[in-house]
Amino acid sequence: MKIRMLLVALLGLAFSSAALAKEKAPYVGTWKLNLAKSKYDPGPMPKSATDVNTEVNGAMTSVQEWVDADGKASHVEWTAKFDGKDYPVKGGVAGTTISLTRPDPRDSRTVDWVWKVPGMPDVSGRTVYGKDGKSRTIKDKSTDAAGKPTARTRVYERQ
């Protein structure tokens, strides 16, 4: 009887471990900017933004498509680990490198990041993925080319 109970417990542990291992990172998916819930100070807001995020060997890969307020499209790609190191950004209008960290290593839903641009102030922010897996909120601050502070709150919804 004890052996049977031990086997049942071990099987349960094996199945729950496998389920946890297959759980995808909260950032994985296609995310569309909700303009009505977002705020840019100062504006203008973009016309649209969509990010497709995947996980590759513990790193986040992001492919972003933007259409700015003037209708100009841009395409940005990067892959970065959550180790605070700088990783290159391809096509980045906002930066040439990005670094990612998790303020609490046990919390995979919160990511701090910094875009770096040579000769310009950095843009830093925090992304928080909703517990329901359906939304994410990005808050960032910077200084524009004229030295004035900027602040954005961008709300994205999983597609």
DSSP file (Angstrom, degrees, kcal/mol; ACC not computed):
  #  RESIDUE AA STRUCTURE BP1 BP2  ACC     N-H-->O    O-->H-N    N-H-->O    O-->H-N    TCO  KAPPA ALPHA  PHI   PSI    X-CA   Y-CA   Z-CA
    1    1 A M     >        0   0    0      0, 0.0     4,-2.3     0, 0.0     5,-0.2   0.000 360.0 360.0 360.0 -43.4    0.0    0.0    0.0
    2    2 A K  H  >  +     0   0    0      1,-0.2     4,-2.2     2,-0.2     5,-0.1   0.875 360.0  51.6 -64.5 -36.9    2.8    2.5    0.9
    3    3 A I  H  > S+     0   0    0      2,-0.2     4,-2.5     1,-0.2    -1,-0.2   0.911 109.1  50.3 -66.1 -41.4    4.6    1.7   -2.4
    4    4 A R  H  > S+     0   0    0      2,-0.2     4,-2.4     1,-0.2    -2,-0.2   0.922 111.5  47.9 -62.7 -44.0    1.4    2.4   -4.4
    5    5 A M  H  X S+     0   0    0     -4,-2.3     4,-2.3     1,-0.2    -1,-0.2   0.888 111.6  50.9 -63.8 -39.0    0.8    5.7   -2.6
    6    6 A L  H  X S+     0   0    0     -4,-2.2     4,-2.5     2,-0.2    -2,-0.2   0.908 110.3  49.2 -65.1 -42.1    4.5    6.7   -3.2
    7    7 A L  H  X S+     0   0    0     -4,-2.5     4,-2.6     2,-0.2    -2,-0.2   0.910 110.9  49.6 -63.8 -42.4    4.1    5.8   -6.9
    8    8 A V  H  X S+     0   0    0     -4,-2.4     4,-2.3     2,-0.2    -2,-0.2   0.917 112.2  48.5 -62.3 -43.0    0.9    7.9   -7.2
    9    9 A A  H  X S+     0   0    0     -4,-2.3     4,-2.3     2,-0.2    -2,-0.2   0.916 112.1  48.4 -63.5 -43.7    2.6   10.8   -5.5
   10   10 A L  H  X S+     0   0    0     -4,-2.5     4,-2.4     2,-0.2    -2,-0.2   0.899 111.1  50.1 -65.0 -40.9    5.7   10.6   -7.8
   11   11 A L  H  X S+     0   0    0     -4,-2.6     4,-2.5     2,-0.2    -1,-0.2   0.916 110.6  50.3 -62.7 -42.8    3.5   10.4  -10.9
   12   12 A G  H  X S+     0   0    0     -4,-2.3     4,-2.3     1,-0.2    -2,-0.2   0.913 111.2  48.5 -60.7 -43.4    1.5   13.5   -9.7
   13   13 A L  H  X S+     0   0    0     -4,-2.3     4,-2.3     2,-0.2    -1,-0.2   0.903 110.8  51.1 -63.6 -42.1    4.8   15.4   -9.1
   14   14 A A  H  X S+     0   0    0     -4,-2.4     4,-2.1     1,-0.2    -2,-0.2   0.918 112.1  46.1 -63.3 -44.2    6.1   14.4  -12.6
   15   15 A F  H  X S+     0   0    0     -4,-2.5     4,-2.1     2,-0.2    -2,-0.2   0.901 113.5  48.1 -67.8 -39.8    2.9   15.6  -14.4
   16   16 A S  H  X S+     0   0    0     -4,-2.3     4,-2.1     2,-0.2    -1,-0.2   0.881 111.5  50.9 -68.7 -36.1    2.8   18.9  -12.5
   17   17 A S  H  X S+     0   0    0     -4,-2.3     4,-2.2     2,-0.2    -2,-0.2   0.904 110.2  49.6 -65.1 -41.1    6.5   19.5  -13.2
   18   18 A A  H  X S+     0   0    0     -4,-2.1     4,-1.5     2,-0.2    -2,-0.2   0.890 109.9  51.2 -65.0 -39.2    6.0   18.8  -16.9
   19   19 A A  H  X S+     0   0    0     -4,-2.1     4,-0.7     1,-0.2    -2,-0.2   0.911 111.1  47.8 -64.7 -42.1    3.0   21.2  -16.9
   20   20 A L  H >< S+     0   0    0     -4,-2.1     3,-0.8     1,-0.2    -2,-0.2   0.896 108.7  54.3 -64.8 -39.7    5.1   24.0  -15.3
   21   21 A A  H 3< S+     0   0    0     -4,-2.2    -1,-0.2     1,-0.2    -2,-0.2   0.824 109.2  48.6 -64.4 -31.1    7.9   23.4  -17.7
   22   22 A K  H 3< S+     0   0    0     -4,-1.5    -1,-0.2    -3,-0.1    -2,-0.2   0.569  82.3 115.6 -85.8  -9.6    5.5   23.9  -20.7
   23   23 A E    <<  -     0   0    0     -3,-0.8     2,-0.1    -4,-0.7    -3,-0.0  -0.425  66.7-129.6 -62.6 126.6    4.0   27.1  -19.3
   24   24 A K        -     0   0    0     -2,-0.2    -1,-0.1     1,-0.1    -2,-0.1  -0.433  24.5 -94.4 -82.6 155.5    4.9   29.9  -21.6
   25   25 A A    >   -     0   0    0      1,-0.1     3,-1.4    -2,-0.1    -1,-0.1  -0.318  34.9-118.0 -62.6 147.3    6.5   33.1  -20.6
   26   26 A P  T 3  S+     0   0    0      0, 0.0    -1,-0.1     0, 0.0   104,-0.1   0.742 111.1  57.3 -63.6 -22.3    3.9   35.9  -20.0
   27   27 A Y  T 3  S+     0   0    0     81,-0.2    26,-0.3   102,-0.1     2,-0.2   0.637  79.4 109.9 -83.6 -13.6    5.4   38.1  -22.8
   28   28 A V    <   +     0   0    0     -3,-1.4     2,-0.3    24,-0.1    26,-0.2  -0.424  59.0  50.9 -67.7 130.8    5.0   35.4  -25.5
   29   29 A G  E    S-A   53   0A   0     24,-2.5    24,-2.9    -2,-0.2     2,-0.5  -0.820  91.5 -56.7 139.7-176.6    2.3   36.3  -28.1
   30   30 A T  E     -A   52   0A   0     -2,-0.3   129,-2.9    22,-0.2     2,-0.4  -0.901  49.2-166.3-103.4 128.7    1.0   39.1  -30.4
   31   31 A W  E     -AB  51 158A   0     20,-3.4    20,-2.8    -2,-0.5     2,-0.4  -0.958   5.5-162.7-123.1 130.3    0.3   42.4  -28.7
   32   32 A K  E     -AB  50 157A   0    125,-2.6   125,-2.5    -2,-0.4    18,-0.2  -0.940  26.0-115.7-115.9 133.5   -1.6   45.3  -30.1
   33   33 A L  E     - B   0 156A   0     16,-2.8     2,-0.9    -2,-0.4   123,-0.3  -0.462  18.8-145.2 -66.6 129.2   -1.5   48.8  -28.7
   34   34 A N    >>  -     0   0    0    121,-3.4     3,-0.7    -2,-0.2     4,-0.6  -0.854  13.3-169.7 -95.3 101.9   -4.9   50.0  -27.3
   35   35 A L  G >4 S+     0   0    0     -2,-0.9     3,-0.7     1,-0.2    -1,-0.2   0.837  80.9  59.3 -64.1 -34.9   -4.8   53.7  -28.2
   36   36 A A  G 34 S+     0   0    0      1,-0.2    -1,-0.2    -3,-0.1    -2,-0.0   0.808 111.6  40.1 -65.9 -29.9   -7.9   54.6  -26.1
   37   37 A K  G <4 S+     0   0    0     -3,-0.7    -1,-0.2   118,-0.2     2,-0.2   0.474 103.4  87.3 -96.8  -3.4   -6.3   53.3  -22.9
   38   38 A S    <<  -     0   0    0     -3,-0.7     2,-0.4    -4,-0.6   116,-0.2  -0.578  57.5-158.4 -99.3 159.4   -2.8   54.7  -23.6
   39   39 A K  E     -C  153   0A   0    114,-3.2   114,-2.9    -2,-0.2     2,-0.5  -0.993   5.8-169.2-141.5 131.2   -1.4   58.1  -22.8
   40   40 A Y  E     -C  152   0A   0     -2,-0.4   112,-0.2   112,-0.2     3,-0.1  -0.984  17.8-142.4-118.7 124.9    1.5   60.1  -24.4
   41   41 A D  E    S+C  151   0A   0    110,-2.7   110,-2.6    -2,-0.5     2,-0.1  -0.911  95.2  15.0-130.4 105.1    2.8   63.2  -22.7
   42   42 A P  S    S-     0   0    0      0, 0.0    -1,-0.3     0, 0.0   109,-0.1   0.630 112.4-142.4 -81.6 170.3    3.5   65.1  -24.8
   43   43 A G        +     0   0    0     -2,-0.1     2,-0.1    -3,-0.1    -2,-0.1   0.037  64.4 129.4 -76.8-165.7    1.9   63.5  -27.9
   44   44 A P        -     0   0    0      0, 0.0    25,-0.2     0, 0.0    -3,-0.1   0.575  48.2-148.7 -87.3 161.7    1.4   62.7  -30.6
   45   45 A M        -     0   0    0      1,-0.1    -2,-0.1    -2,-0.1   -10,-0.0  -0.515  25.9-103.7 -82.3 155.2    0.4   59.0  -30.2
   46   46 A P        -     0   0    0      0, 0.0    22,-0.3     0, 0.0     3,-0.1  -0.318  21.3-124.3 -70.6 165.0    1.2   56.6  -33.0
   47   47 A K  S    S-     0   0    0     20,-2.5     2,-0.3     1,-0.3    21,-0.2   0.827  86.4 -15.7 -77.0 -32.9   -1.6   55.4  -35.3
   48   48 A S  E     - D   0  67A   0     19,-1.6    19,-2.3   -14,-0.1    -1,-0.3  -0.985  54.7-169.3-164.3 159.8   -0.8   51.8  -34.4
   49   49 A A  E     - D   0  66A   0     -2,-0.3   -16,-2.8   -16,-0.2     2,-0.4  -0.928   5.6-179.3-156.5 133.7    1.7   49.4  -32.9
   50   50 A T  E     -AD  32  65A   0     15,-2.4    15,-2.9    -2,-0.3     2,-0.4  -0.998   6.2-166.6-136.5 132.0    1.9   45.6  -32.9
   51   51 A D  E     -AD  31  64A   0    -20,-2.8   -20,-3.4    -2,-0.4     2,-0.5  -0.952   7.1-161.4-118.1 137.7    4.6   43.5  -31.2
   52   52 A V  E     -AD  30  63A   0     11,-2.6    11,-2.0    -2,-0.4     2,-0.4  -0.971  18.6-171.3-117.0 113.9    5.1   39.8  -31.7
   53   53 A N  E     +AD  29  62A   0    -24,-2.9   -24,-2.5    -2,-0.5     2,-0.3  -0.877   8.7 172.3-112.5 137.0    7.2   38.3  -28.9
   54   54 A T  E     - D   0  61A   0      7,-2.5     7,-2.8    -2,-0.4     2,-0.5  -0.863  28.6-121.4-132.3 168.1    8.7   34.9  -28.6
   55   55 A E  E     + D   0  60A   0     -2,-0.3     2,-0.4     5,-0.2     5,-0.2  -0.960  25.2 179.7-114.6 130.2   11.0   33.1  -26.3
   56   56 A V  E >  S- D   0  59A   0      3,-2.5     3,-1.8    -2,-0.5    -2,-0.0  -0.945  71.9 -29.9-132.1 110.2   14.3   31.6  -27.5
   57   57 A N  T 3  S-     0   0    0     -2,-0.4     3,-0.1     1,-0.3    -1,-0.1   0.876 125.4 -46.0  51.7  45.1   16.6   29.8  -25.1
   58   58 A G  T 3  S+     0   0    0      1,-0.3    24,-0.4    23,-0.1     2,-0.3   0.486 119.1 109.0  80.2   2.5   15.4   31.9  -22.1
   59   59 A A  E <   -D   56   0A   0     -3,-1.8    -3,-2.5    22,-0.1     2,-0.5  -0.785  68.2-121.8-109.3 155.3   15.7   35.2  -24.1
   60   60 A M  E     -DE  55  80A   0     20,-2.9    20,-2.5    -2,-0.3     2,-0.5  -0.838  21.1-164.3 -96.8 129.3   12.9   37.4  -25.3
   61   61 A T  E     -DE  54  79A   0     -7,-2.8    -7,-2.5    -2,-0.5     2,-0.4  -0.961   9.2-171.3-111.5 131.2   12.7   38.2  -29.0
   62   62 A S  E     -DE  53  78A   0     16,-2.9    16,-1.8    -2,-0.5     2,-0.5  -0.985  14.4-172.1-128.3 130.8   10.5   41.1  -30.1
   63   63 A V  E     -DE  52  77A   0    -11,-2.0   -11,-2.6    -2,-0.4     2,-0.4  -0.986  19.1-169.4-118.5 119.3    9.5   42.1  -33.6
   64   64 A Q  E     -DE  51  76A   0     12,-3.3    12,-2.4    -2,-0.5     2,-0.5  -0.913  14.9-167.1-120.1 135.2    7.6   45.4  -33.5
   65   65 A E  E     +DE  50  75A   0    -15,-2.9   -15,-2.4    -2,-0.4     2,-0.3  -0.985  16.5 179.1-119.5 124.1    5.7   47.2  -36.3
   66   66 A W  E     -DE  49  74A   0      8,-2.4     8,-2.4    -2,-0.5     2,-0.4  -0.925  22.0-164.6-124.5 147.5    4.8   50.9  -35.7
   67   67 A V  E     -DE  48  73A   0    -19,-2.3   -20,-2.5    -2,-0.3   -19,-1.6  -0.966  26.6-146.3-126.2 115.2    2.9   53.5  -37.7
   68   68 A D    >   -     0   0    0      4,-2.6     3,-2.1    -2,-0.4   -21,-0.1  -0.079  33.4 -88.3 -76.6 179.5    3.7   57.0  -36.2
   69   69 A A  T 3  S+     0   0    0      1,-0.3    -1,-0.1   -25,-0.2   -24,-0.1   0.754 128.6  52.7 -60.9 -26.0    1.3   59.9  -36.1
   70   70 A D  T 3  S-     0   0    0      2,-0.1    -1,-0.3     0, 0.0     3,-0.1   0.428 121.9-104.9 -89.9   0.4    2.5   61.1  -39.6
   71   71 A G  S <  S+     0   0    0     -3,-2.1     2,-0.5     1,-0.3    -2,-0.1   0.525  71.5 145.4  90.3   6.3    1.8   57.6  -41.1
   72   72 A K        -     0   0    0     -5,-0.0    -4,-2.6     1,-0.0    -1,-0.3  -0.673  39.6-142.9 -82.4 126.2    5.5   56.6  -41.3
   73   73 A A  E     -E   67   0A   0     -2,-0.5     2,-0.3    -6,-0.2    -6,-0.2  -0.603  18.3-174.5 -88.4 147.5    6.0   52.8  -40.7
   74   74 A S  E     -E   66   0A   0     -8,-2.4    -8,-2.4    -2,-0.2     2,-0.4  -0.986  13.3-153.6-140.6 153.5    8.9   51.4  -38.8
   75   75 A H  E     -E   65   0A   0     -2,-0.3     2,-0.4   -10,-0.2   -10,-0.2  -0.995  14.9-177.9-130.1 126.3   10.1   47.9  -38.1
   76   76 A V  E     -E   64   0A   0    -12,-2.4   -12,-3.3    -2,-0.4     2,-0.3  -0.971   1.6-179.4-128.5 139.3   12.2   47.0  -35.0
   77   77 A E  E     +EF  63  90A   0     13,-2.2    13,-3.1    -2,-0.4     2,-0.3  -0.998   9.7 152.8-138.0 142.8   13.7   43.7  -33.9
   78   78 A W  E     -EF  62  89A   0    -16,-1.8   -16,-2.9    -2,-0.3     2,-0.4  -0.978  25.7-153.8-160.5 157.4   15.8   42.6  -30.9
   79   79 A T  E     +E   61   0A   0      9,-0.5     2,-0.3    -2,-0.3   -18,-0.2  -0.996  26.7 166.2-132.4 128.4   16.6   39.6  -28.8
   80   80 A A  E     -E   60   0A   0    -20,-2.5   -20,-2.9    -2,-0.4     2,-0.2  -0.999  28.6-136.1-145.8 144.6   17.7   40.1  -25.2
   81   81 A K        -     0   0    0     -2,-0.3     2,-0.9   -22,-0.3    19,-0.7  -0.505  35.5-108.3 -88.6 167.6   18.2   38.0  -22.0
   82   82 A F  S    S+     0   0    0    -24,-0.4    20,-0.4     1,-0.2    19,-0.1  -0.327  89.7 103.7 -92.9  50.9   17.0   39.3  -18.6
   83   83 A D  S    S-     0   0    0     -2,-0.9    -1,-0.2     2,-0.2    18,-0.2   0.323  91.4-111.0-118.1   5.4   20.6   39.9  -17.4
   84   84 A G  S    S+     0   0    0     16,-2.7     2,-0.2    -3,-0.4    17,-0.1   0.465  74.3 131.4  79.4  -0.3   21.0   43.7  -17.7
   85   85 A K        -     0   0    0     15,-0.2    15,-0.4    -4,-0.1     2,-0.3  -0.512  64.2-103.8 -83.6 155.5   23.4   43.5  -20.5
   86   86 A D        -     0   0    0     -2,-0.2    13,-0.2    13,-0.1    -1,-0.1  -0.641  36.9-172.0 -81.2 133.0   23.1   45.6  -23.7
   87   87 A Y  E     -G   98   0A   0     11,-2.3    11,-2.3    -2,-0.3    -7,-0.1  -0.957  29.3-100.7-123.8 144.3   21.8   43.8  -26.8
   88   88 A P  E     -G   97   0A   0      0, 0.0    -9,-0.5     0, 0.0     2,-0.5  -0.281  26.5-148.2 -68.2 147.9   21.6   45.2  -30.3
   89   89 A V  E     -F   78   0A   0      7,-2.2     2,-0.5   -11,-0.1     3,-0.4  -0.964   8.2-146.6-113.9 129.7   18.4   46.6  -31.7
   90   90 A K  E    S+F   77   0A   0    -13,-3.1   -13,-2.2    -2,-0.5     6,-0.0  -0.858  82.2   0.6 -98.0 126.7   17.8   46.4  -35.5
   91   91 A G  S    S+     0   0    0     -2,-0.5     2,-0.5     1,-0.2   -16,-0.2   0.619  87.7 166.8  78.4  12.2   15.8   49.2  -37.1
   92   92 A G        +     0   0    0     -3,-0.4    -1,-0.2     1,-0.2   -16,-0.1  -0.474  23.8 176.6 -72.0 116.7   15.5   51.0  -33.8
   93   93 A V  S    S+     0   0    0     -2,-0.5    -1,-0.2     1,-0.1     3,-0.1   0.696  88.6  44.0 -83.3 -21.8   14.3   54.5  -34.0
   94   94 A A  S    S-     0   0    0      1,-0.2     2,-0.3    -3,-0.1    -1,-0.1   0.567 126.8 -10.2 -98.5 -10.6   14.2   54.8  -30.3
   95   95 A G        -     0   0    0      1,-0.1    22,-0.3    20,-0.1    -1,-0.2  -0.988  40.7-135.9-176.0 165.0   17.5   53.1  -29.5
   96   96 A T  S    S+     0   0    0     20,-3.3    -7,-2.2    -2,-0.3     2,-0.3   0.595  93.5  24.1-108.1 -18.7   20.5   51.1  -30.7
   97   97 A T  E     -GH  88 116A   0     19,-1.3    19,-2.3    -9,-0.3     2,-0.3  -0.969  62.3-160.1-140.7 159.8   20.6   48.7  -27.7
   98   98 A I  E     -GH  87 115A   0    -11,-2.3   -11,-2.3    -2,-0.3     2,-0.4  -0.993   2.2-164.4-136.4 145.3   18.2   47.4  -25.1
   99   99 A S  E     - H   0 114A   0     15,-1.7    15,-1.7    -2,-0.3     2,-0.4  -0.987   7.6-160.3-128.6 144.2   18.8   45.8  -21.7
  100  100 A L  E     + H   0 113A   0    -19,-0.7   -16,-2.7   -15,-0.4     2,-0.3  -0.948  13.1 168.3-124.1 141.2   16.2   43.8  -19.7
  101  101 A T  E     - H   0 112A   0     11,-2.5    11,-2.9    -2,-0.4   -18,-0.1  -0.971  29.7-133.4-142.2 159.7   16.1   42.9  -16.0
  102  102 A R        -     0   0    0    -20,-0.4     9,-0.2    -2,-0.3     6,-0.1  -0.974  11.3-152.5-111.0 118.5   13.5   41.5  -13.6
  103  103 A P  S    S+     0   0    0      0, 0.0    -1,-0.1     0, 0.0     8,-0.1   0.824  94.5  30.2 -60.9 -29.8   13.3   43.5  -10.4
  104  104 A D  S >  S-     0   0    0      3,-0.3     3,-2.7     6,-0.3     6,-0.2  -0.945  76.3-153.1-128.7 109.3   12.2   40.4   -8.6
  105  105 A P  T 3  S+     0   0    0      0, 0.0    -1,-0.1     0, 0.0     3,-0.0   0.717  96.5  58.2 -56.8 -20.9   13.6   37.2  -10.2
  106  106 A R  T 3  S+     0   0    0      1,-0.1     2,-0.8    -3,-0.0     0, 0.0   0.597  94.6  74.0 -82.3 -10.8   10.5   35.3   -8.9
  107  107 A D    X   +     0   0    0     -3,-2.7     3,-0.9     1,-0.1    -3,-0.3  -0.857  52.5 175.0-109.1  99.5    8.2   37.6  -10.8
  108  108 A S  T 3  S+     0   0    0     -2,-0.8   -81,-0.2     1,-0.2    -1,-0.1   0.535  73.8  69.8 -80.0  -5.0    8.2   36.8  -14.5
  109  109 A R  T 3  S+     0   0    0      1,-0.1    20,-2.9   -83,-0.1     2,-0.5   0.575  89.1  67.5 -89.1  -9.7    5.4   39.4  -15.2
  110  110 A T  E <   + I   0 128A   0     -3,-0.9     2,-0.4    18,-0.2    -6,-0.3  -0.952  58.8 175.9-119.3 126.0    7.5   42.5  -14.5
  111  111 A V  E     - I   0 127A   0     16,-2.7    16,-3.1    -2,-0.5     2,-0.4  -0.992  15.2-157.3-130.8 126.5   10.4   43.6  -16.7
  112  112 A D  E     +HI 101 126A   0    -11,-2.9   -11,-2.5    -2,-0.4     2,-0.3  -0.806  22.7 179.7 -96.1 144.9   12.5   46.7  -16.4
  113  113 A W  E     -HI 100 125A   0     12,-2.4    12,-2.2    -2,-0.4     2,-0.4  -0.967  21.2-156.9-145.7 158.5   14.2   47.9  -19.6
  114  114 A V  E     -HI  99 124A   0    -15,-1.7   -15,-1.7    -2,-0.3     2,-0.4  -0.979   6.3-157.1-139.5 124.5   16.5   50.6  -20.9
  115  115 A W  E     -HI  98 123A   0      8,-3.1     8,-1.9    -2,-0.4     2,-0.4  -0.839  17.3-155.1 -92.0 136.5   16.9   51.7  -24.5
  116  116 A K  E     -H   97   0A   0    -19,-2.3   -20,-3.3    -2,-0.4   -19,-1.3  -0.958  13.0-176.8-119.0 135.5   20.2   53.4  -25.2
  117  117 A V    >   -     0   0    0      3,-0.5     3,-2.0    -2,-0.4     2,-0.1  -0.994  32.5-114.9-128.8 122.5   20.8   55.9  -28.0
  118  118 A P  T 3  S+     0   0    0      0, 0.0    -2,-0.0     0, 0.0   -23,-0.0  -0.352 100.8   7.3 -58.0 131.4   24.3   57.4  -28.6
  119  119 A G  T 3  S+     0   0    0      1,-0.2     0, 0.0    -2,-0.1     0, 0.0   0.495 118.6  84.8  78.3   3.5   24.3   61.1  -27.9
  120  120 A M  S <  S-     0   0    0     -3,-2.0    -3,-0.5     1,-0.0    -1,-0.2  -0.907  87.1 -90.2-132.4 159.6   20.8   61.1  -26.5
  121  121 A P        -     0   0    0      0, 0.0    22,-0.1     0, 0.0     2,-0.1  -0.372  49.3-106.4 -65.5 150.0   19.2   60.4  -23.1
  122  122 A D        -     0   0    0     -6,-0.1     2,-0.5    20,-0.1    21,-0.3  -0.344  21.8-134.2 -70.9 156.6   18.2   56.8  -22.4
  123  123 A V  E     -I  115   0A   0     -8,-1.9    -8,-3.1   -29,-0.1     2,-0.3  -0.977  29.3-177.8-110.7 122.6   14.6   55.8  -22.3
  124  124 A S  E     +IJ 114 141A   0     17,-1.7    17,-2.3    -2,-0.5     2,-0.3  -0.912  10.2 144.4-123.9 151.5   13.8   53.6  -19.3
  125  125 A G  E     -IJ 113 140A   0    -12,-2.2   -12,-2.4    -2,-0.3     2,-0.4  -0.958  37.6-113.2-165.5-178.1   10.6   51.9  -18.3
  126  126 A R  E     -IJ 112 139A   0     13,-2.5    13,-2.5    -2,-0.3     2,-0.5  -0.998  16.5-157.8-134.8 135.7    8.8   49.0  -16.8
  127  127 A T  E     -IJ 111 138A   0    -16,-3.1   -16,-2.7    -2,-0.4     2,-0.5  -0.961   8.4-169.6-113.3 129.8    6.5   46.5  -18.4
  128  128 A V  E     -IJ 110 137A   0      9,-2.5     9,-2.5    -2,-0.5     2,-0.4  -0.982  10.9-149.0-122.7 122.7    3.9   44.6  -16.3
  129  129 A Y  E     - J   0 136A   0    -20,-2.9     7,-0.3    -2,-0.5  -102,-0.1  -0.766  28.0-111.1 -90.8 131.6    2.0   41.7  -17.8
  130  130 A G    >   -     0   0    0      5,-3.1     3,-1.6    -2,-0.4    -1,-0.1  -0.218  15.9-124.1 -62.7 148.4   -1.5   41.2  -16.4
  131  131 A K  T 3  S+     0   0    0      1,-0.3    -1,-0.1     2,-0.1    -2,-0.0   0.795 112.5  59.3 -61.5 -28.4   -2.2   38.2  -14.3
  132  132 A D  T 3  S-     0   0    0      1,-0.1    -1,-0.3     3,-0.0    -2,-0.1   0.578 107.0-128.3 -78.7  -8.3   -5.0   37.3  -16.7
  133  133 A G  S <  S+     0   0    0     -3,-1.6    -2,-0.1     2,-0.2    -1,-0.1   0.553  85.5  98.3  76.4   7.3   -2.5   37.1  -19.6
  134  134 A K  S    S+     0   0    0      1,-0.1    24,-2.5    23,-0.1     2,-0.3   0.575  79.9  29.9-105.3 -11.7   -4.6   39.4  -21.7
  135  135 A S  E     - K   0 157A   0     22,-0.2    -5,-3.1    -5,-0.1     2,-0.3  -0.945  51.7-163.8-145.0 163.0   -2.9   42.7  -21.2
  136  136 A R  E     -JK 129 156A   0     20,-1.9    20,-2.8    -2,-0.3     2,-0.5  -0.985  10.5-151.4-145.7 147.0    0.4   44.5  -20.5
  137  137 A T  E     -JK 128 155A   0     -9,-2.5    -9,-2.5    -2,-0.3     2,-0.5  -0.981   7.5-165.2-122.6 129.6    1.1   48.0  -19.4
  138  138 A I  E     -JK 127 154A   0     16,-3.0    16,-3.1    -2,-0.5     2,-0.5  -0.963   5.4-175.9-115.8 123.9    4.3   49.8  -20.3
  139  139 A K  E     +JK 126 153A   0    -13,-2.5   -13,-2.5    -2,-0.5     2,-0.3  -0.982  13.2 166.1-118.9 129.9    5.3   53.0  -18.4
  140  140 A D  E     -JK 125 152A   0     12,-2.1    12,-2.2    -2,-0.5     2,-0.3  -0.968  20.0-158.5-142.5 160.1    8.4   54.9  -19.5
  141  141 A K  E     +JK 124 151A   0    -17,-2.3   -17,-1.7    -2,-0.3     2,-0.3  -0.966  21.8 146.9-135.4 150.7   10.1   58.2  -19.0
  142  142 A S  E     - K   0 150A   0      8,-1.8     8,-2.4    -2,-0.3     2,-0.4  -0.892  41.9-106.8-159.4-172.9   12.7   60.1  -21.0
  143  143 A T  E     - K   0 149A   0    -21,-0.3    -2,-0.0    -2,-0.3     5,-0.0  -1.000  33.7-133.0-129.5 132.1   13.9   63.5  -22.1
  144  144 A D    >   -     0   0    0      4,-3.2     3,-2.3    -2,-0.4     6,-0.0  -0.155  37.2 -88.0 -78.7 179.7   13.2   64.7  -25.6
  145  145 A A  T 3  S+     0   0    0      1,-0.3    -1,-0.1     2,-0.1    -2,-0.0   0.748 129.1  54.6 -60.9 -24.5   15.8   66.4  -27.9
  146  146 A A  T 3  S-     0   0    0      2,-0.1    -1,-0.3     3,-0.0    -2,-0.0   0.422 121.4-106.7 -88.9   1.0   14.9   69.8  -26.4
  147  147 A G  S <  S+     0   0    0     -3,-2.3    -2,-0.1     1,-0.3     0, 0.0   0.554  75.2 137.0  87.3   8.1   15.5   68.5  -22.9
  148  148 A K        -     0   0    0      1,-0.1    -4,-3.2    -5,-0.0    -1,-0.3  -0.680  57.7-109.4 -89.9 142.5   11.9   68.4  -21.9
  149  149 A P  E     - K   0 143A   0      0, 0.0     2,-0.3     0, 0.0    -6,-0.3  -0.386  32.4-164.8 -70.3 146.5   10.6   65.4  -19.9
  150  150 A T  E     - K   0 142A   0     -8,-2.4    -8,-1.8    -2,-0.1     2,-0.3  -0.938   6.4-174.2-126.7 152.8    8.3   62.8  -21.6
  151  151 A A  E     -CK  41 141A   0   -110,-2.6  -110,-2.7    -2,-0.3     2,-0.4  -0.984   2.2-174.8-147.5 136.4    6.2   60.1  -20.1
  152  152 A R  E     -CK  40 140A   0    -12,-2.2   -12,-2.1    -2,-0.3     2,-0.5  -0.985  14.5-167.0-132.8 144.1    4.1   57.4  -21.7
  153  153 A T  E     -CK  39 139A   0   -114,-2.9  -114,-3.2    -2,-0.4     2,-0.5  -0.972  18.4-173.5-124.6 114.7    1.7   54.8  -20.5
  154  154 A R  E     - K   0 138A   0    -16,-3.1   -16,-3.0    -2,-0.5     2,-0.5  -0.935   8.3-161.4-114.8 128.7    1.0   52.3  -23.2
  155  155 A V  E     - K   0 137A   0     -2,-0.5  -121,-3.4  -121,-0.5     2,-0.3  -0.936  10.6-172.0-111.2 124.6   -1.6   49.5  -22.8
  156  156 A Y  E     -BK  33 136A   0    -20,-2.8   -20,-1.9    -2,-0.5     2,-0.4  -0.845   9.9-149.8-114.1 151.4   -1.4   46.5  -25.1
  157  157 A E  E     -BK  32 135A   0   -125,-2.5  -125,-2.6    -2,-0.3   -22,-0.2  -0.968  23.2-114.9-121.8 138.7   -3.8   43.7  -25.5
  158  158 A R  E      B   31   0A   0    -24,-2.5  -127,-0.2    -2,-0.4  -129,-0.0  -0.500 360.0 360.0 -70.1 136.1   -3.0   40.1  -26.5
  159  159 A Q              0   0    0   -129,-2.9    -1,-0.1    -2,-0.2  -128,-0.1   0.399 360.0 360.0 -94.4 360.0   -4.4   39.1  -29.8
